[in-house]
Amino acid sequence: MRILISNDDGIYSRNLHQLHAALRRAGHDVRAVAPAEQHSGAGCCLTVHGPILTRRVSLPDAAGGPFEGIAVAGTPADCVILALRGIMPDFKPDLVMTGINFGPNAGQDVFFSGTVGAAIQSAMYGLPTLAVSHCSYSGATPAHADLAARVAAAMDWEHLPRHRVYNLNLPDCPADEIHGLKVCRHSTDWACLDSYERRVSPRGQEYFWMIDPFQHFQLEDEGTDKSWLHKGWATLSPLNIDLNDAETAKMLNENNLWEQIRT
């Protein structure tokens, strides 16, 4: 397959290089377009008020082979859109993969994650899209990357619905200790991200620092991605990017909202 890879941790991320090496070992034609710097938490943000600079990057990948990519001075979403619409006119990917992210993208993370945000751009174009995250912050191993590559190859992309992000998370354990794969919904146990510490700079300026951005991942939500990941299972959650709520829209129409406003 022709595979475009991107991420939110940046072009120099070892996890990105692990994925690149694994996909090349599997015989795929791989191209990398990723942010020049760290952009975790960027979600679907776009650069709209300034230029987006790009440059070529060439260095060894995680397996010592050649890694050639394009560094983009923009967001993860910028990277995928530019890759599909401008940077590589001669390369039409069969699949877009984002990651491997440092840390989980489970539950409400899907709304903040630059890795998922980049994948959403690809899904909008109707391309097969797989976002990959690893619950460890110490980095994915070659075995984890090979597992992600095998999942990508095993998916029946021709018949699976498009305009979806297929969100794969790998638990924080050695790859050969993963119990299996659970296809499940992502957790909607919404925890408030309210752990901010107030600080004062040496010049007396007040500022705030998020001190535990991943506390919500520790909450149990039985039967969801978070719960299975805590138990040592890999999870795959199909995410529909259509946010319409037909049931609530029907309720509002039945309540004759416009008539209430006019009276």
C-alpha positions in Angstrom: 0.0 0.0 0.0 0.9 3.6 -0.4 0.8 5.0 3.2 1.0 8.6 4.4 2.1 8.9 8.0 1.9 11.9 10.3 1.6 12.7 14.0 1.4 15.4 16.6 4.7 14.7 18.5 6.7 16.0 15.6 8.9 14.9 12.7 11.7 13.8 15.1 9.5 11.6 17.2 11.0 8.1 17.7 7.5 6.6 17.7 6.9 8.1 14.2 10.2 6.6 13.1 9.3 3.2 14.6 6.0 3.2 12.6 7.9 4.2 9.4 10.4 1.4 9.8 7.7 -1.2 10.6 5.7 -0.2 7.5 8.8 -0.4 5.3 9.6 -3.8 6.7 6.0 -4.9 5.7 6.7 -3.7 2.1 4.7 -0.5 2.0 5.5 2.7 0.2 5.6 5.2 3.1 5.8 9.0 3.1 6.0 11.1 6.2 4.7 14.7 6.7 4.7 15.8 10.3 4.9 19.0 12.4 8.4 20.5 12.8 7.7 20.8 16.5 5.6 19.2 19.3 1.9 19.8 18.8 0.2 17.5 21.3 -3.3 18.7 22.2 -3.7 20.7 19.0 -6.9 18.8 18.0 -8.1 19.9 14.6 -6.5 23.4 14.7 -5.5 25.0 11.4 -3.0 27.7 10.5 -5.1 30.4 8.9 -3.4 33.7 9.6 0.1 33.1 8.4 2.4 31.2 6.1 3.1 27.5 6.6 6.8 26.8 6.0 8.1 23.4 5.0 11.5 21.7 4.8 12.9 18.3 3.9 14.2 16.1 6.6 16.6 13.2 6.1 17.9 11.0 8.9 18.0 7.3 10.0 14.8 5.8 11.1 14.4 3.7 14.3 15.8 0.6 12.5 18.7 2.4 11.0 17.2 2.7 7.5 16.6 5.9 5.7 13.9 8.2 7.0 12.9 11.0 4.6 10.0 13.3 5.4 8.7 16.8 5.3 8.6 19.0 8.4 5.7 21.4 8.5 5.8 24.6 10.6 2.1 24.1 11.4 -0.4 21.9 13.1 -1.0 18.2 12.6 -4.1 19.0 10.7 -2.1 21.3 8.4 0.3 18.5 7.7 -2.3 16.0 6.5 -4.2 18.6 4.4 -0.9 19.9 2.8 0.2 16.3 2.1 -3.0 15.5 0.4 -3.5 18.8 -1.4 -0.2 20.3 -2.2 3.1 18.9 -1.0 3.1 15.6 -2.8 1.0 15.8 -6.0 2.5 12.6 -7.3 1.6 10.5 -4.2 -1.9 9.3 -3.7 -2.1 7.3 -0.5 -4.2 4.2 -0.1 -4.2 4.7 3.7 -3.3 7.5 6.1 -1.9 6.6 9.5 -1.2 9.0 12.3 1.0 8.2 15.3 2.3 6.3 17.0 1.3 8.8 19.7 3.1 8.9 23.0 0.4 8.2 25.5 -3.2 7.1 25.1 -5.8 8.7 22.9 -8.9 7.1 24.6 -12.1 8.6 25.9 -12.3 12.3 25.7 -8.7 12.5 24.3 -10.2 12.2 20.8 -11.4 15.8 21.1 -8.0 17.2 22.0 -5.5 15.0 20.3 -3.5 16.3 17.4 -3.0 12.7 16.3 -6.7 12.1 16.0 -7.2 15.7 14.7 -4.8 14.9 11.8 -6.6 11.7 11.2 -9.9 13.5 11.0 -8.6 15.6 8.1 -7.9 12.4 6.1 -11.3 10.9 7.0 -13.0 14.1 5.7 -11.5 13.3 2.3 -12.9 9.8 2.5 -9.6 8.1 2.8 -9.0 5.0 5.0 -7.6 6.4 8.2 -6.0 4.7 11.2 -4.9 6.7 14.3 -2.4 4.8 16.5 -1.5 5.5 20.1 0.6 3.7 22.7 -0.3 4.2 26.4 3.3 4.3 27.4 5.2 7.6 27.5 8.6 5.9 27.3 8.1 5.1 23.6 6.8 2.2 21.4 9.1 -0.7 20.6 9.6 -2.2 17.2 7.2 -5.0 18.2 4.4 -2.4 18.9 5.0 -0.7 15.6 4.9 -4.1 13.8 1.6 -4.8 15.5 0.2 -1.5 14.3 1.4 -2.3 10.8 -0.3 -5.7 10.9 -3.6 -4.2 12.1 -3.4 -1.8 9.1 -2.9 -4.6 6.7 -5.7 -6.8 8.2 -8.4 -4.1 8.0 -10.8 -4.6 5.1 -10.5 -1.0 3.9 -12.3 -1.6 0.7 -15.5 -2.5 2.5 -15.3 -0.5 5.7 -17.2 2.7 5.9 -15.3 5.8 5.0 -15.4 9.2 6.7 -14.4 7.4 9.9 -11.3 7.5 12.1 -10.4 4.0 13.2 -8.7 4.8 16.5 -6.2 2.1 17.7 -4.7 2.2 21.2 -2.1 -0.2 22.5 -1.8 -0.8 26.2 1.3 -0.1 28.3 2.9 -3.5 28.3 5.2 -5.5 26.0 3.6 -6.3 22.7 3.8 -10.0 23.3 1.8 -9.6 26.6 -1.2 -7.8 25.0 -4.2 -10.1 25.6 -5.9 -9.3 22.2 -7.9 -6.7 20.4 -11.3 -5.3 21.6 -13.4 -3.4 19.1 -15.3 -1.1 21.4 -16.7 2.4 21.9 -14.6 5.2 23.3 -15.4 6.3 26.8 -17.8 9.2 27.3 -17.1 9.4 31.0 -16.3 13.1 30.8 -13.9 14.2 33.4 -13.2 17.9 33.9 -9.7 19.0 33.1 -9.4 21.2 36.1 -6.0 20.5 37.7 -4.3 23.8 37.1 -1.7 25.2 39.5 -1.5 28.9 39.9 2.0 30.3 39.8 3.7 33.6 39.7 6.7 34.4 37.5 9.9 36.1 38.8 8.5 39.4 37.4 5.2 39.0 39.3 3.1 37.8 36.3 0.4 35.3 37.2 0.2 32.2 35.1 -1.3 28.7 35.3 0.1 25.3 34.5 -1.9 22.1 33.9 -0.4 19.7 36.4 -2.1 16.4 35.5 -3.4 16.4 31.9 -3.9 12.6 31.9 -5.9 12.2 35.1 -9.1 11.4 33.2 -7.5 8.3 31.6 -7.3 6.6 35.0 -11.0 6.7 35.5 -12.8 3.4 34.9 -15.6 3.2 32.4 -16.5 -0.5 32.0 -16.7 -1.8 28.4 -15.0 1.2 26.9 -11.5 1.7 25.5 -10.1 3.0 28.8 -11.3 0.0 30.7 -9.9 -2.5 28.3 -6.6 -0.7 28.0 -6.2 -0.8 31.8 -6.7 -4.6 31.6 -4.0 -5.1 28.9 -6.1 -5.2 25.8 -5.5 -3.3 22.6 -8.6 -1.3 21.5 -10.0 -0.2 18.2 -12.8 2.4 18.2 -14.4 3.5 15.0 -15.1 7.2 15.3 -17.8 8.8 13.1 -16.9 12.4 12.3 -20.6 13.2 11.6 -21.6 15.1 14.8 -25.2 15.5 13.9 -27.7 14.6 16.7 -30.9 13.7 14.7 -32.9 12.7 17.8 -32.4 16.1 19.6 -33.0 18.0 16.3 -36.3 16.1 16.0 -37.2 17.0 19.6 -36.5 20.7 19.0 -38.6 20.7 15.8 -41.5 19.1 17.7 -41.3 21.8 20.3 -42.0 24.5 17.7 -39.0 26.5 18.9 -39.5 29.3 16.3 -43.1 29.8 17.3 -42.0 30.1 21.0 -39.4 32.7 20.0 -41.9 34.8 18.0 -44.5 35.0 20.7 
